[in-house]
């Protein structure tokens, strides 16, 4: 069972908002031989808690294979220029529902 987030804020934009769980290695690729061979089941289940707008932005900018191969850590997501512009924008938005 997945634990609830430690803090009520998004790890990307740092806003206090309802959070969703983002698998760092998307579940869609877990069954592929490459990922079964190189990662433990616990590693495949690792993720971060993000607000809904940030979660949508992650998946709009990158497909599952890109996320699994190139953006599978919090640091790589934070350093992605395409996502950085979204994060700066969303930080200025007010939270609609909590």
TAWO-V975439 format. One record per residue. SS is DSSP state (H for helix, E for strand, - for the rest). Layout:
SS ; SS
//
This chain:
- ; - ; - ; - ; - ; - ; - ; - ; E ; - ; - ; - ; - ; - ; - ; E ; - ; - ; E ; E ; E ; E ; E ; - ; - ; - ; H ; H ; H ; - ; - ; - ; H ; H ; H ; H ; H ; H ; - ; - ; H ; H ; H ; H ; - ; - ; E ; E ; E ; E ; E ; H ; H ; H ; H ; H ; H ; H ; H ; H ; H ; - ; - ; H ; H ; H ; H ; H ; H ; H ; - ; - ; - ; H ; H ; H ; H ; H ; H ; - ; H ; H ; H ; H ; H ; H ; H ; H ; H ; H ; H ; - ; - ; - ; - ; - ; - ; -
//
